[in-house]
Amino acid sequence: MTIHEQTLQAALQTVVDPNTGKDLVTTKLVRNLRIEGNDVSFDVELGYPAKSQVAPLRKALIAAARTVPDVGNVSVNVTWKIVAHSVQRGVQLLPRVKNVIAIASGKGGVGKSTTAVNLALALAAEGARVGILDADIYGPSQPMMLGISGRPESADGQTMEPMENHGVQVMSIGFLVDDDQAMIWRGPMATQALDQLLRQTNWADLDYLLVDMPPGTGDIALTLSQRVPLTGAVIVTTPQDIALIDARKGLSMFQKVGVPILGIVENMAVYCCPNCGHTEHIFGADGGKKMAAQHEVDYLGALPLTMQIRAQSDAGTPTVVADPDGEIAGIYKQVARTVAVKIAHQAKDFSSKFPTITVSKGT
């Protein structure tokens, strides 16, 4: 009996991508479908890193194909391809960096840097090539959080090699100054230093570069949001009203310069006593969720207030690598996956497709 392609596609259409809620046939992710006798083979190419998703997705696709009568061997190749997506108008993409994500907050002390490093590690765990730019000139924390010390190497005296640990490339002013040295710099100086850290680092073919933004919406943050080619921004806040006031300002800043808001992460959302199990909303309840609804942006998830997150970050082994199968790491991984899927659905960058036009004087 002949296996019809339409019948096979109808069967495969029953498999839904758990990250998008859409089937893989309608979204044209099933490719190179071949039927040779009773044997079936095809490829699935996702637009986001999905190392943890490959096995269950492949299993579901094989099971769906085998519901078609007379199907014999089923060969499925599930991969992903991350491409560059569009940024603010008039801002050029960075060489060897496909997508730049700002991790921002309206104020300090809400866990922005901790969120940034765990999201970077979660994306790396899913198979992406990831980097972090520590853009907090006055309070760099990524060297400590990633357990990295020393100075970056420079082969040519012009550019620097990124530092690396836990599979993530990192650059920070913290690598270039002593720990107890105060950065007594005015805005233009700090902005210039950041621009150099960003553009004079030899990032090694990154799928995602996460920028741990300085807190607030001051001169440095505004200049960064205008000059850095940002694919999108993630806003980190606590549920507290005081934090939400400033988080709204951060959200507004990105919207005004044409940077898509990928969503809001609510940090320190609830405290659970490790002894008795009693829970307490120390900073208020659902403030981030309400803000997301009010501004019609995605609510990415909530992280608890727990000593574990703080202690692991201070030790240079953030939660996603210290306890990769734990509940909190699972939340970070889900947030990272949601961010990657959102980026995959945004408009692609086509600037590399067009030739560079140069105007020269005629002879």
N, C-alpha and C positions, 0 to 999 in steps of 0.2 A: 504493500500500500504506500502511495506517495504521501510524504509529509509536506503539507502546504505551508508556505512562509507566513501567510496571513493567520493561519491557525496557531502557529508557533508564536507569532508576535502577540496574539490575543492572550495566550497563556502567560507570556513574559510580562504582559501589561498588569498582571495581578500583583506583581512584586513592587512594593512601594519603598522609595528611599526614606528611611526613618528620619533623616535630617531635613528633608524638604516636604515630606508628605505627598510627593508626586511620584507617579510611576516612571520607570526608566525608558519606556518606549515612547510615550508622548513627549517627554523632554529630550528625545533623540540622543540619549546616552548609550543606547544599545547600537553597536556598530559592527560592520563586517560579518553580518549574519550569513553563515554558510550551511547548506544542507547537502551532505554527501551520502546518498543511500539512506541509512537509518541514523547516521551520526550527525550531530549538530555541534557547531562551534560559533562563538561570537565574543566580541569584546565589549566591555563597559568602561568608559572613561569619565571619571568624576572631575569636577572643577575645584575640589578642595582636598586637603590631605586626609586620608581615611584609613590609616594602618589598622586601627582597631575594628573597622567596619568591613574590611575585605572578606574575611572568612565567613561571617554570617550572611553577608549579601550574596556571596558566591553560592553558598549552600541553598539559599532561598531561590536563586535563579535556576540552579540545576533541578531542584524539586519541581519548580513551575514548568520547566521544559519537559520533564518526564511525565507530566499529566497528559501530554499529547500522545495519542495511541501510536505505537510502533517506533517511538524514539528510542534509540540505543544509547551509545556513548554521548555524553554532553561535556564539551570543553568550554570553560568560561575563563576569560582573562580580565580581572578587575584591576584597573590602574587609576591614577589621577594625574591631571596636568594643571598646574597653577600658572596662570598668565597674568600679565600686567593689566590693571584696570585704570580707568580714567581718573584724573585728579583735577584740582582747581584750574580754571582756565588761565593760560599764560604761564603756568609753572611746568618746567621740564622734569621728566622722570630722572631719577638717579641711575647712573650706570650700575649694572649688576644687582639692582634691587627692583623687584617687581611691584611690591605693594608696601606702602608705609602706613602704619596705623598709629594714631596718637592715642595714648592712654592719659587722660586728663582729669583734673578735679578743679572745682572752684576754689578750694582752700587746701591747706596742708593738714596732715594728720588723719586722713580718712582711709589710708591704706592703699593709695594709688600705686606706689612702687612695688608693694607686695603683690598686688593684683597683676601688674605689668609683668613681673618676672615669672609668676605662675602661669599666666596665659602664654608667654613665650615658650616655657618648658612644655606646656600641654600641646602646643602646635608642633613643637619638635618631636614629641612623643608620637604624634600622628604621622610623622614622616616628612614634615616640611623642613626647609632650610631657613633658620630663623636667626635674627639678630636683635639686639637691644641697644638703642642709643640713650644713655642716661643724660637727659637734657636739663636736669636740675643742677645747675652750676653751683648754687650756693649750698646745696645739701645733697651731694651725690651719695647714693646708697647701694647702687647695683654691684660695685666691687665686693662689698661685704656680703650682700645677699647671695651672690653667686660664688663666694669663697675664692675670689681671685685677687692676687697681689702682684706687685712688680710693675714694670714699665712696658708699654708697647714697643715693638721693634720697628725700625724704619730702615729699609734697604737703600733708599735713594735720598734720604734726608728731606723729602718733600711729602711723602705719604706714610701712614702708619698701618701696621697690621693689627686687626682686631684681636683682643684677648678672647679666650674661649674656655668654657667649662660647661659640663652637663649637656654638651652638644649645641650650645648657643653662643654665637659671636657677640662680643660686647665692646662698646667704647664708652668711656666716661672721663670727665675731667679728674675724677678721683684717682685715675691711674697716673696722672701727670703732676699732682701736687701731694704734699705730705698730709697725713690724716688730720693733723691739728692746725693746718694752715687755713686761715680765713680768706675767702675770696672777696676782697674789698674792691669790687669792680662795679662801675656804673653800667647801665643797660646796654649801650652800644658796644662796650668792650666784651661783655658777657655774650651778647648776640653774635659778635664776630667769632668768638672762641667756639661757640656751638656750631656755627656754620662750617668752621674748619674741621671740627670733630666729625661732622656729618659727611662732608664732601671729600676730606683728605684721608678717610679710612678706606682701606682696600677690602670692602665687604665682598665676601666670596659667594657670588651668585645666590642672593637671598630671595626666597619666596615672600617672606614677610619681614619687615623691619619695624619693631615696636619702639615708639619714642615715648620714654617715660618723661612726660612734660613737667616743666616747673609748675608749682601750684599757682592758682589765680589766673587773672586775665590781664596781667600787666604787660609792659613793653616787650619783654622777652617772649612770653607766650603768644602774644598777638603777632609779633614778627615771624615767629616760627610757623604759625598757622597760615601765614601769607606766603612764606618763601619755600617751605618744605612741601614737596609733592605728596599730599596726603590722600590716600584712598578712602579714609574714613576715620572717625574718632569714637572712642569708648569713654563714657563719662563715669567716673567712680564717685560715689557719695555714701554717706551714712544716712540712716533714716531721720536723723535729727534736723529740725527745722532750720537751725543756723547753718548747717552744712548744705541743705537743699537750696537756700537762698543763693549761695555762691555757686553751687553746681548749675543752677539755671543760667547764671551769667556765663559760665564756661560753655554751656550748650549753645547759648545765643551767639557767642563769639564765633564758633565754628560755622554756624548756619550763615552768619553774615559774610564770611569769606568763602562760602560755597563748598564746605567740607561736609559730606554726609555723616549723620550721626548713626553709628552702627548699633548703639543701644546704651543702656544704663546698667551698671553693676551696683548692687546695694551691699555695702560692706558693713561688718559688725552689726548685722541685722538682729541677732538674738543671742543671748548668753544662756548656755545650759550648764548648770552646776554639775561638775564631774562626780560629786559625792552623792547628792540626793536626786539629781535629774530634774530639779526645778528649773523652769525656763523664765527668763526675764528679758523684756525688750528695753534695755537700758537707754538706748538712744531714740526710743519711739518705735512705732510699728508701721511698716509698709510705706514709709515716706518716699523711697525710690520708686516703688511700684506706682504710687499715685502720680509722681512727677512724670514717669514714662507715659502714663495714660493721658495726662494733661497736655503733654507736648507731642503726643502721637508718635512716639518712638518705641522701639522694642525694649522690653524689660528682660535683661539677659540672665538674671539670677541673683540670689542672695547668699552671702557668705556669713557664717556665724562669727561671733566674737569669742575667740578661743586662744588659750596660751600656746597651743600646739602650732598654730600658724606663725605666731611671733617668734617662738623659740627656734623653729626650724629655719626661718629666714635669717635670724641672727647668727645661726650656726653655719650659714653658707650652703645649706641644703634645703631649699624651699619645699613646701608640702608635696608638690607634684613629683619630685624625685625622692623625697624622704619617705613618703608613704603613697606610692603611685596607685595602689589599689584601694585606698581608703575613701571614705565618704566625701571628705572635703576636696581631695584631688579630683574626685568624680565631678564635683560641681565646677571646678576650674576647667576641666576637660570639656564639659558640656557647653560652658560659656565660650571657650575657644572655638569649638566646633561650630557653634551658632554664628560667631563672627566670621569664620572662614566661609561658611555657606552663604552668608549675606554678601560678602565681597564677590564670591563667584557669580552671583546673580546681577551684579552691577555692570554698567557699560564697560566694555573692554577699551584699552588704549590702543589706538591705531596710528599713533604718531610715527612709530618705527617703520610703518608701511610706506610712508611718503618720502620721496627723495628730498635731501636738503637743497634748497634753492640758493644759489649765490649769484649776486649781481656784480658783474665786472665791467669796467669801462671799455668801450669799443676802441679799436685801433684807428 
